[in-house]
């Protein structure tokens, strides 16, 4: 019997075709065409498996999935999924642990360099015909030799540390359970509490999940504790940063610059004041996307779905519920 995999996010025809080309035998794929719970409830009704990328999946949507066996996150952050509702309904939840670590780590370095060297601002001005030369909105700085603080040190943070070693950076990291001295030596890092990271780092880079403990972690007080020449990078989740506090800190020079790939509300509203700041680099939640990592991630999801179809458990590292 053919089973249905539903991607809840809207897809371009090209992306849908790539997903179908990788489908295991015995499965068909459908996908969303709009946003909002009403549409999701309609399309999930006939799905055996659902995949969610950036779209939020509420308990109400899950209750409409009468045949649903597994909800799979396309990525690792599960804050957009109602995990407790899935558990109460007997729906499994999985994610693609480690699948996007290298693409996000590389993207993180790109954001660091863009914010430090005013790359995106200069690019935008030149495309408008303005050769700004030395007329930049602020000083520019090198990445080499800087102190970088990584808030969160899972697979992404570890890959950022690996890439930063070639820049001769001093790397601090925060993690609930610190690494062993041998592991720290291998990564070239030192464990530090958040207060030390904020005070000492030239770049503070966020790689933690959004949890009650990390929600609004970077607020006005945290920003005031940073160096005035410091850069904040957020590739974690928008809710980790109090955006209004960041806007104020960037406007009054509390910190030098910032770069964000994630936001409290996505898509970012067209009237957001974040869009008015010259010392802020913005990208629309792109860090995990890389064409040459697509097949690997999708095959990891499909393999988990096939296991559930056979009555087998999802591997522990990918299993959420």
C-alpha positions as a Markdown table, in Angstrom:
| # | Residue | x | y | z |
|---|---|---|---|---|
| 1 | Unk | 0.0 | 0.0 | 0.0 |
| 2 | Unk | 1.3 | 3.5 | -0.9 |
| 3 | Unk | 1.8 | 5.8 | 2.0 |
| 4 | Unk | 1.8 | 9.7 | 1.8 |
| 5 | Unk | 4.5 | 12.0 | 3.0 |
| 6 | Unk | 3.4 | 15.6 | 3.4 |
| 7 | Unk | 5.8 | 18.5 | 3.5 |
| 8 | Unk | 3.8 | 21.1 | 5.4 |
| 9 | Unk | 5.8 | 24.1 | 4.1 |
| 10 | Unk | 5.0 | 25.6 | 0.7 |
| 11 | Unk | 7.5 | 24.3 | -1.9 |
| 12 | Unk | 8.6 | 25.5 | -5.4 |
| 13 | Unk | 7.9 | 23.0 | -8.2 |
| 14 | Unk | 11.7 | 22.5 | -8.5 |
| 15 | Unk | 12.2 | 21.6 | -4.8 |
| 16 | Unk | 9.2 | 19.3 | -4.8 |
| 17 | Unk | 10.6 | 17.5 | -7.9 |
| 18 | Unk | 14.0 | 17.0 | -6.1 |
| 19 | Unk | 12.2 | 15.6 | -3.1 |
| 20 | Unk | 10.2 | 13.2 | -5.3 |
| 21 | Unk | 13.3 | 12.0 | -7.1 |
| 22 | Unk | 14.6 | 10.8 | -3.7 |
| 23 | Unk | 11.4 | 9.1 | -2.5 |
| 24 | Unk | 11.8 | 5.5 | -1.3 |
| 25 | Unk | 9.5 | 2.9 | -3.1 |
| 26 | Unk | 6.0 | 2.8 | -1.8 |
| 27 | Unk | 5.6 | 6.5 | -0.9 |
| 28 | Unk | 4.1 | 9.5 | -2.6 |
| 29 | Unk | 4.8 | 13.2 | -1.7 |
| 30 | Unk | 2.5 | 16.1 | -1.4 |
| 31 | Unk | 3.2 | 19.6 | 0.1 |
| 32 | Unk | 1.6 | 22.8 | 1.4 |
| 33 | Unk | 0.6 | 25.6 | -0.9 |
| 34 | Unk | -0.3 | 28.3 | 1.7 |
| 35 | Unk | 0.4 | 29.2 | 5.3 |
| 36 | Unk | -2.0 | 29.1 | 8.2 |
| 37 | Unk | -3.6 | 26.4 | 10.4 |
| 38 | Unk | -6.7 | 26.1 | 8.3 |
| 39 | Unk | -4.7 | 25.0 | 5.2 |
| 40 | Unk | -2.5 | 22.7 | 7.3 |
| 41 | Unk | -5.5 | 21.0 | 8.9 |
| 42 | Unk | -7.0 | 20.3 | 5.5 |
| 43 | Unk | -3.8 | 18.8 | 3.9 |
| 44 | Unk | -2.6 | 16.8 | 6.9 |
| 45 | Unk | -5.9 | 14.8 | 7.1 |
| 46 | Unk | -4.7 | 12.2 | 4.6 |
| 47 | Unk | -1.0 | 12.2 | 5.5 |
| 48 | Unk | 0.8 | 9.2 | 7.0 |
| 49 | Unk | 3.9 | 11.2 | 7.7 |
| 50 | Unk | 4.5 | 15.0 | 7.9 |
| 51 | Unk | 7.7 | 17.0 | 7.4 |
| 52 | Unk | 7.9 | 20.5 | 8.9 |
| 53 | Unk | 10.7 | 23.0 | 8.1 |
| 54 | Unk | 9.9 | 26.6 | 9.2 |
| 55 | Unk | 6.1 | 26.3 | 9.4 |
| 56 | Unk | 4.6 | 26.1 | 12.9 |
| 57 | Unk | 2.7 | 22.9 | 13.7 |
| 58 | Unk | 0.1 | 23.4 | 16.5 |
| 59 | Unk | -1.8 | 20.8 | 18.4 |
| 60 | Unk | -4.9 | 21.7 | 16.5 |
| 61 | Unk | -3.1 | 20.8 | 13.2 |
| 62 | Unk | -1.8 | 17.5 | 14.7 |
| 63 | Unk | -5.3 | 16.5 | 15.9 |
| 64 | Unk | -6.5 | 16.8 | 12.2 |
| 65 | Unk | -3.9 | 14.2 | 11.2 |
| 66 | Unk | -5.9 | 11.1 | 11.9 |
| 67 | Unk | -3.5 | 8.8 | 10.1 |
| 68 | Unk | -0.3 | 10.5 | 11.1 |
| 69 | Unk | 2.4 | 8.2 | 12.4 |
| 70 | Unk | 5.4 | 10.6 | 12.5 |
| 71 | Unk | 6.1 | 14.3 | 12.4 |
| 72 | Unk | 9.6 | 15.0 | 11.2 |
| 73 | Unk | 11.5 | 18.2 | 11.6 |
| 74 | Unk | 13.5 | 19.3 | 8.5 |
| 75 | Unk | 16.4 | 20.5 | 10.6 |
| 76 | Unk | 17.0 | 20.3 | 14.4 |
| 77 | Unk | 15.1 | 23.1 | 16.1 |
| 78 | Unk | 11.8 | 21.8 | 17.3 |
| 79 | Unk | 10.4 | 24.9 | 19.0 |
| 80 | Unk | 7.9 | 25.4 | 16.2 |
| 81 | Unk | 6.3 | 22.0 | 16.9 |
| 82 | Unk | 3.8 | 21.2 | 19.6 |
| 83 | Unk | 5.7 | 18.3 | 21.1 |
| 84 | Unk | 3.3 | 17.7 | 24.0 |
| 85 | Unk | 0.3 | 17.4 | 21.7 |
| 86 | Unk | 2.2 | 14.9 | 19.5 |
| 87 | Unk | 3.1 | 12.9 | 22.6 |
| 88 | Unk | -0.5 | 12.9 | 23.8 |
| 89 | Unk | -1.8 | 11.8 | 20.4 |
| 90 | Unk | 0.8 | 9.0 | 20.0 |
| 91 | Unk | 2.5 | 10.7 | 17.1 |
| 92 | Unk | 6.2 | 10.2 | 16.9 |
| 93 | Unk | 8.5 | 13.2 | 16.4 |
| 94 | Unk | 12.0 | 13.1 | 14.8 |
| 95 | Unk | 14.6 | 15.5 | 13.5 |
| 96 | Unk | 17.7 | 15.4 | 11.3 |
| 97 | Unk | 20.4 | 15.7 | 14.0 |
| 98 | Unk | 23.7 | 17.0 | 12.7 |
| 99 | Unk | 22.5 | 17.2 | 9.1 |
| 100 | Unk | 22.9 | 21.0 | 8.8 |
| 101 | Unk | 25.9 | 21.5 | 11.1 |
| 102 | Unk | 28.4 | 22.3 | 8.4 |
| 103 | Unk | 26.2 | 24.5 | 6.2 |
| 104 | Unk | 25.1 | 26.6 | 9.3 |
| 105 | Unk | 28.7 | 26.8 | 10.6 |
| 106 | Unk | 29.9 | 28.1 | 7.2 |
| 107 | Unk | 27.0 | 30.5 | 7.0 |
| 108 | Unk | 27.9 | 31.8 | 10.5 |
| 109 | Unk | 31.4 | 32.7 | 9.4 |
| 110 | Unk | 29.9 | 34.5 | 6.4 |
| 111 | Unk | 27.7 | 36.6 | 8.7 |
| 112 | Unk | 30.6 | 37.3 | 11.0 |
| 113 | Unk | 32.7 | 38.6 | 8.2 |
| 114 | Unk | 29.9 | 40.5 | 6.6 |
| 115 | Unk | 29.1 | 42.3 | 9.9 |
| 116 | Unk | 32.8 | 43.0 | 10.7 |
| 117 | Unk | 33.7 | 44.2 | 7.3 |
| 118 | Unk | 30.5 | 46.0 | 6.3 |
| 119 | Unk | 30.2 | 43.7 | 3.2 |
| 120 | Unk | 26.4 | 43.6 | 2.8 |
| 121 | Unk | 25.9 | 47.3 | 3.3 |
| 122 | Unk | 28.6 | 48.1 | 0.8 |
| 123 | Unk | 27.2 | 45.7 | -1.7 |
| 124 | Unk | 23.7 | 47.2 | -1.4 |
| 125 | Unk | 25.0 | 50.7 | -1.8 |
| 126 | Unk | 27.1 | 49.9 | -4.8 |
| 127 | Unk | 24.2 | 48.2 | -6.5 |
| 128 | Unk | 22.4 | 51.5 | -6.1 |
| 129 | Unk | 25.2 | 53.2 | -7.9 |
| 130 | Unk | 26.9 | 54.7 | -4.8 |
| 131 | Unk | 30.7 | 54.1 | -4.6 |
| 132 | Unk | 30.9 | 54.7 | -0.9 |
| 133 | Unk | 34.6 | 54.0 | -0.6 |
| 134 | Unk | 35.6 | 55.0 | 2.9 |
| 135 | Unk | 32.2 | 56.5 | 3.8 |
| 136 | Unk | 31.1 | 53.5 | 5.8 |
| 137 | Unk | 28.6 | 53.6 | 8.6 |
| 138 | Unk | 31.3 | 52.5 | 11.1 |
| 139 | Unk | 34.8 | 51.1 | 11.5 |
| 140 | Unk | 35.5 | 47.7 | 10.1 |
| 141 | Unk | 37.5 | 44.9 | 11.8 |
| 142 | Unk | 39.2 | 41.7 | 11.0 |
| 143 | Unk | 38.1 | 38.3 | 12.3 |
| 144 | Unk | 41.7 | 37.0 | 12.7 |
| 145 | Unk | 42.9 | 37.0 | 16.3 |
| 146 | Unk | 39.6 | 37.9 | 17.8 |
| 147 | Unk | 37.9 | 36.3 | 20.8 |
| 148 | Unk | 34.7 | 34.6 | 19.8 |
| 149 | Unk | 32.1 | 33.4 | 22.3 |
| 150 | Unk | 29.8 | 30.5 | 21.2 |
| 151 | Unk | 26.6 | 30.3 | 23.2 |
| 152 | Unk | 25.7 | 26.7 | 22.8 |
| 153 | Unk | 28.2 | 24.0 | 21.6 |
| 154 | Unk | 26.3 | 21.3 | 19.8 |
| 155 | Unk | 27.2 | 20.1 | 16.4 |
| 156 | Unk | 26.9 | 23.5 | 14.8 |
| 157 | Unk | 28.9 | 25.3 | 17.5 |
| 158 | Unk | 31.6 | 22.6 | 17.3 |
| 159 | Unk | 31.9 | 23.1 | 13.5 |
| 160 | Unk | 32.1 | 26.9 | 14.0 |
| 161 | Unk | 34.9 | 26.4 | 16.4 |
| 162 | Unk | 36.7 | 24.1 | 13.9 |
| 163 | Unk | 36.5 | 26.7 | 11.2 |
| 164 | Unk | 37.6 | 29.5 | 13.5 |
| 165 | Unk | 40.8 | 27.8 | 14.5 |
| 166 | Unk | 42.3 | 28.8 | 11.1 |
| 167 | Unk | 41.7 | 32.4 | 12.0 |
| 168 | Unk | 43.7 | 32.2 | 15.2 |
| 169 | Unk | 40.7 | 33.1 | 17.3 |
| 170 | Unk | 40.4 | 32.6 | 21.0 |
| 171 | Unk | 37.2 | 30.6 | 21.4 |
| 172 | Unk | 35.0 | 30.5 | 24.5 |
| 173 | Unk | 31.9 | 28.3 | 24.7 |
| 174 | Unk | 29.0 | 27.8 | 27.0 |
| 175 | Unk | 27.3 | 24.5 | 27.5 |
| 176 | Unk | 25.3 | 23.0 | 30.2 |
| 177 | Unk | 27.7 | 20.1 | 30.6 |
| 178 | Unk | 31.2 | 21.2 | 29.8 |
| 179 | Unk | 33.5 | 19.1 | 27.6 |
| 180 | Unk | 36.4 | 17.1 | 29.1 |
| 181 | Unk | 39.8 | 18.8 | 29.1 |
| 182 | Unk | 40.8 | 16.5 | 26.2 |
| 183 | Unk | 37.8 | 17.4 | 24.1 |
| 184 | Unk | 38.4 | 21.1 | 24.8 |
| 185 | Unk | 42.0 | 20.8 | 23.7 |
| 186 | Unk | 40.9 | 19.0 | 20.5 |
| 187 | Unk | 38.5 | 21.8 | 19.6 |
| 188 | Unk | 40.8 | 24.6 | 20.8 |
| 189 | Unk | 38.1 | 26.0 | 23.1 |
| 190 | Unk | 37.6 | 27.0 | 26.8 |
| 191 | Unk | 34.4 | 26.7 | 28.7 |
| 192 | Unk | 33.0 | 30.0 | 30.1 |
| 193 | Unk | 29.8 | 31.2 | 31.7 |
| 194 | Unk | 27.6 | 33.6 | 29.7 |
| 195 | Unk | 28.8 | 36.7 | 31.7 |
| 196 | Unk | 32.4 | 36.0 | 30.8 |
| 197 | Unk | 31.5 | 35.4 | 27.2 |
| 198 | Unk | 29.6 | 38.7 | 26.9 |
| 199 | Unk | 32.4 | 40.7 | 28.6 |
| 200 | Unk | 35.4 | 39.3 | 26.8 |
| 201 | Unk | 34.1 | 38.4 | 23.3 |
| 202 | Unk | 34.6 | 40.4 | 20.1 |
| 203 | Unk | 32.0 | 38.3 | 18.5 |
| 204 | Unk | 29.1 | 36.6 | 20.4 |
| 205 | Unk | 27.6 | 33.8 | 18.2 |
| 206 | Unk | 24.3 | 32.1 | 19.3 |
| 207 | Unk | 23.9 | 28.4 | 18.7 |
| 208 | Unk | 21.5 | 27.3 | 21.5 |
| 209 | Unk | 18.0 | 25.9 | 21.1 |
| 210 | Unk | 15.0 | 28.1 | 22.0 |
| 211 | Unk | 13.8 | 26.8 | 25.4 |
| 212 | Unk | 12.3 | 28.5 | 28.5 |
| 213 | Unk | 15.9 | 28.9 | 29.8 |
| 214 | Unk | 17.2 | 30.6 | 26.6 |
| 215 | Unk | 14.1 | 32.7 | 25.6 |
| 216 | Unk | 15.0 | 36.4 | 25.7 |
| 217 | Unk | 18.5 | 35.5 | 26.8 |
| 218 | Unk | 20.1 | 38.4 | 25.0 |
| 219 | Unk | 18.3 | 41.4 | 26.4 |
| 220 | Unk | 19.3 | 45.0 | 27.1 |
| 221 | Unk | 21.4 | 43.9 | 30.1 |
| 222 | Unk | 23.3 | 41.3 | 28.1 |
| 223 | Unk | 23.9 | 43.7 | 25.3 |
| 224 | Unk | 25.2 | 46.4 | 27.7 |
| 225 | Unk | 27.6 | 43.8 | 29.1 |
| 226 | Unk | 29.3 | 43.4 | 25.7 |
| 227 | Unk | 32.1 | 45.4 | 24.3 |
| 228 | Unk | 31.1 | 48.5 | 22.3 |
| 229 | Unk | 33.1 | 47.1 | 19.4 |
| 230 | Unk | 31.4 | 43.7 | 19.6 |
| 231 | Unk | 29.3 | 41.9 | 17.0 |
| 232 | Unk | 26.3 | 39.7 | 17.8 |
| 233 | Unk | 25.4 | 36.8 | 15.4 |
| 234 | Unk | 22.2 | 34.9 | 15.7 |
| 235 | Unk | 21.7 | 31.7 | 13.7 |
| 236 | Unk | 19.9 | 30.0 | 16.6 |
| 237 | Unk | 16.2 | 31.2 | 17.0 |
| 238 | Unk | 14.8 | 34.7 | 17.0 |
| 239 | Unk | 13.3 | 34.3 | 20.4 |
| 240 | Unk | 16.7 | 34.0 | 22.0 |
| 241 | Unk | 17.2 | 37.8 | 21.4 |
| 242 | Unk | 14.9 | 40.6 | 22.5 |
| 243 | Unk | 14.7 | 42.3 | 19.2 |
| 244 | Unk | 13.6 | 45.7 | 20.5 |
| 245 | Unk | 16.6 | 45.7 | 22.9 |
| 246 | Unk | 18.9 | 44.8 | 20.0 |
| 247 | Unk | 17.5 | 47.6 | 17.8 |
| 248 | Unk | 18.2 | 50.2 | 20.6 |
| 249 | Unk | 21.7 | 48.8 | 21.2 |
| 250 | Unk | 22.6 | 49.1 | 17.5 |
| 251 | Unk | 21.2 | 52.6 | 17.2 |
| 252 | Unk | 22.9 | 54.0 | 20.3 |
| 253 | Unk | 26.3 | 52.2 | 19.8 |
| 254 | Unk | 26.0 | 49.9 | 22.8 |
| 255 | Unk | 27.4 | 47.2 | 20.4 |
| 256 | Unk | 29.1 | 47.7 | 17.0 |
| 257 | Unk | 27.0 | 45.5 | 14.7 |
| 258 | Unk | 24.9 | 42.4 | 14.5 |
| 259 | Unk | 23.9 | 39.7 | 12.0 |
| 260 | Unk | 20.7 | 37.7 | 12.1 |
| 261 | Unk | 19.3 | 34.8 | 10.1 |
| 262 | Unk | 16.4 | 34.1 | 12.4 |
| 263 | Unk | 13.6 | 36.3 | 13.8 |
| 264 | Unk | 10.9 | 36.3 | 16.5 |
| 265 | Unk | 8.3 | 36.5 | 13.7 |
| 266 | Unk | 9.0 | 34.8 | 10.3 |
| 267 | Unk | 8.7 | 35.9 | 7.6 |
| 268 | Unk | 10.1 | 39.2 | 8.9 |
| 269 | Unk | 7.4 | 41.9 | 8.5 |
| 270 | Unk | 8.1 | 44.4 | 5.8 |
| 271 | Unk | 7.8 | 47.3 | 8.3 |
| 272 | Unk | 10.2 | 45.8 | 10.8 |
| 273 | Unk | 12.6 | 48.5 | 12.2 |
| 274 | Unk | 15.3 | 45.8 | 11.9 |
| 275 | Unk | 15.3 | 46.6 | 8.2 |
| 276 | Unk | 16.3 | 50.3 | 8.8 |
| 277 | Unk | 19.7 | 49.6 | 10.5 |
| 278 | Unk | 22.9 | 50.0 | 8.5 |
| 279 | Unk | 24.9 | 48.1 | 11.1 |
| 280 | Unk | 22.7 | 45.0 | 10.9 |
| 281 | Unk | 23.1 | 42.1 | 8.4 |
| 282 | Unk | 19.8 | 40.3 | 7.7 |
| 283 | Unk | 19.2 | 37.0 | 5.9 |
| 284 | Unk | 15.8 | 35.2 | 5.6 |
| 285 | Unk | 16.5 | 32.0 | 7.6 |
| 286 | Unk | 18.9 | 30.6 | 5.0 |
| 287 | Unk | 21.8 | 29.2 | 7.0 |
| 288 | Unk | 20.9 | 25.5 | 6.7 |
| 289 | Unk | 20.2 | 25.6 | 3.0 |
| 290 | Unk | 22.9 | 24.3 | 0.7 |
| 291 | Unk | 22.2 | 22.5 | -2.6 |
| 292 | Unk | 25.1 | 20.1 | -2.0 |
| 293 | Unk | 23.7 | 19.1 | 1.4 |
| 294 | Unk | 20.1 | 18.6 | 0.2 |
| 295 | Unk | 20.2 | 14.9 | -0.6 |
| 296 | Unk | 22.0 | 14.0 | 2.6 |
| 297 | Unk | 19.4 | 15.7 | 4.8 |
| 298 | Unk | 16.4 | 14.4 | 2.8 |
| 299 | Unk | 17.7 | 10.9 | 2.8 |
| 300 | Unk | 18.1 | 11.1 | 6.6 |
| 301 | Unk | 14.5 | 12.0 | 6.9 |
| 302 | Unk | 13.3 | 9.4 | 4.5 |
| 303 | Unk | 15.3 | 6.7 | 6.2 |
| 304 | Unk | 13.6 | 7.5 | 9.5 |
| 305 | Unk | 10.1 | 7.5 | 7.8 |
| 306 | Unk | 10.9 | 4.1 | 6.3 |
| 307 | Unk | 11.9 | 2.7 | 9.7 |
| 308 | Unk | 8.5 | 3.8 | 11.2 |
| 309 | Unk | 6.7 | 2.3 | 8.2 |
| 310 | Unk | 8.4 | -1.0 | 8.9 |
| 311 | Unk | 7.5 | -0.8 | 12.6 |
| 312 | Unk | 11.0 | 0.0 | 13.6 |
| 313 | Unk | 12.1 | 2.8 | 16.0 |
| 314 | Unk | 13.8 | 6.0 | 14.9 |
| 315 | Unk | 17.5 | 6.0 | 15.8 |
| 316 | Unk | 18.0 | 7.5 | 19.3 |
| 317 | Unk | 20.0 | 10.5 | 18.1 |
| 318 | Unk | 17.1 | 11.6 | 15.8 |
| 319 | Unk | 14.2 | 10.6 | 18.1 |
| 320 | Unk | 12.3 | 13.3 | 20.0 |
| 321 | Unk | 9.1 | 11.5 | 20.8 |
